[in-house]
Amino acid sequence: MTEIEGTPLREVSSSMIAKVGYNAAKRHLFVEFKGSGRQGPSTWRYDEVQPSDYSRLTAAASIGKEFLGSIRGNFPAHKVS
């Protein structure tokens, strides 16, 4: 299992996202995106994410659609790798 900033990442079934992890104490969501074309994989940290947002993301039928609709653009984002 991969770990970033002390938070374990787990693989998910998605065409755009490889792994996700959540640090509830810091409210940090980590998303590792799959690489495409010339761009390799990258990992981003989203701050101020509530536990319910993470639960909804991981329980969604389409993790990518849930991410695009609920996470991206709604929380401060920082590229970490």
C-alpha beads as a LAMMPS data file, in Angstrom:
LAMMPS data file: protein, C-alpha beads

81 atoms
80 bonds

1 atom types
1 bond types

-500.0 500.0 xlo xhi
-500.0 500.0 ylo yhi
-500.0 500.0 zlo zhi

Masses

1 110.0

Atoms # bond

1 1 1 0.000 0.000 0.000
2 1 1 1.267 3.467 -0.894
3 1 1 1.491 6.187 1.731
4 1 1 1.794 9.960 1.335
5 1 1 2.285 12.447 4.178
6 1 1 1.637 9.536 6.552
7 1 1 -1.732 8.727 4.961
8 1 1 -2.263 5.315 3.331
9 1 1 -3.664 5.373 -0.208
10 1 1 -5.900 2.587 -1.448
11 1 1 -6.569 1.560 -5.014
12 1 1 -9.963 2.382 -6.474
13 1 1 -11.790 1.331 -9.606
14 1 1 -11.785 4.393 -11.853
15 1 1 -10.560 5.309 -15.312
16 1 1 -9.051 8.587 -14.072
17 1 1 -8.138 7.969 -10.407
18 1 1 -5.706 5.280 -9.275
19 1 1 -5.766 5.708 -5.476
20 1 1 -7.345 7.763 -2.711
21 1 1 -6.588 8.323 0.963
22 1 1 -8.023 10.413 3.744
23 1 1 -6.565 11.889 6.930
24 1 1 -9.577 12.673 9.106
25 1 1 -7.551 14.525 11.766
26 1 1 -6.260 17.029 9.191
27 1 1 -9.246 16.779 6.810
28 1 1 -6.874 16.051 3.913
29 1 1 -8.039 14.030 0.919
30 1 1 -5.285 12.617 -1.290
31 1 1 -6.035 11.664 -4.887
32 1 1 -3.531 9.928 -7.147
33 1 1 -4.519 10.433 -10.760
34 1 1 -3.573 7.991 -13.475
35 1 1 -1.161 9.272 -16.087
36 1 1 -2.284 9.890 -19.647
37 1 1 -0.298 10.542 -22.808
38 1 1 2.881 12.466 -22.004
39 1 1 1.694 13.240 -18.489
40 1 1 2.629 10.736 -15.786
41 1 1 0.625 10.048 -12.652
42 1 1 0.270 12.860 -10.113
43 1 1 -0.993 13.130 -6.549
44 1 1 -2.960 16.057 -5.175
45 1 1 -4.032 16.975 -1.661
46 1 1 -7.431 18.592 -1.106
47 1 1 -7.814 20.447 2.201
48 1 1 -10.842 20.959 4.455
49 1 1 -12.600 17.833 3.116
50 1 1 -15.224 16.514 5.541
51 1 1 -15.452 12.794 6.381
52 1 1 -18.876 12.696 4.702
53 1 1 -17.329 13.998 1.444
54 1 1 -14.731 11.221 1.527
55 1 1 -17.367 8.581 2.294
56 1 1 -19.548 9.803 -0.553
57 1 1 -16.566 9.745 -2.931
58 1 1 -15.500 6.201 -2.091
59 1 1 -19.074 4.856 -2.111
60 1 1 -19.989 6.409 -5.478
61 1 1 -20.789 4.204 -8.447
62 1 1 -18.415 6.432 -10.441
63 1 1 -15.580 7.811 -8.339
64 1 1 -14.413 10.026 -11.208
65 1 1 -17.828 11.647 -11.669
66 1 1 -18.229 12.174 -7.937
67 1 1 -14.762 13.727 -7.747
68 1 1 -15.497 16.090 -10.649
69 1 1 -18.883 17.067 -9.233
70 1 1 -18.106 17.364 -5.531
71 1 1 -14.379 17.738 -4.889
72 1 1 -12.576 19.457 -7.760
73 1 1 -12.975 23.212 -7.549
74 1 1 -14.692 23.043 -4.148
75 1 1 -11.646 22.590 -1.897
76 1 1 -8.127 24.111 -1.781
77 1 1 -5.858 21.849 -3.877
78 1 1 -2.094 21.331 -3.748
79 1 1 -0.002 19.122 -6.014
80 1 1 2.208 16.934 -3.819
81 1 1 3.837 14.699 -6.444

Bonds

1 1 1 2
2 1 2 3
3 1 3 4
4 1 4 5
5 1 5 6
6 1 6 7
7 1 7 8
8 1 8 9
9 1 9 10
10 1 10 11
11 1 11 12
12 1 12 13
13 1 13 14
14 1 14 15
15 1 15 16
16 1 16 17
17 1 17 18
18 1 18 19
19 1 19 20
20 1 20 21
21 1 21 22
22 1 22 23
23 1 23 24
24 1 24 25
25 1 25 26
26 1 26 27
27 1 27 28
28 1 28 29
29 1 29 30
30 1 30 31
31 1 31 32
32 1 32 33
33 1 33 34
34 1 34 35
35 1 35 36
36 1 36 37
37 1 37 38
38 1 38 39
39 1 39 40
40 1 40 41
41 1 41 42
42 1 42 43
43 1 43 44
44 1 44 45
45 1 45 46
46 1 46 47
47 1 47 48
48 1 48 49
49 1 49 50
50 1 50 51
51 1 51 52
52 1 52 53
53 1 53 54
54 1 54 55
55 1 55 56
56 1 56 57
57 1 57 58
58 1 58 59
59 1 59 60
60 1 60 61
61 1 61 62
62 1 62 63
63 1 63 64
64 1 64 65
65 1 65 66
66 1 66 67
67 1 67 68
68 1 68 69
69 1 69 70
70 1 70 71
71 1 71 72
72 1 72 73
73 1 73 74
74 1 74 75
75 1 75 76
76 1 76 77
77 1 77 78
78 1 78 79
79 1 79 80
80 1 80 81
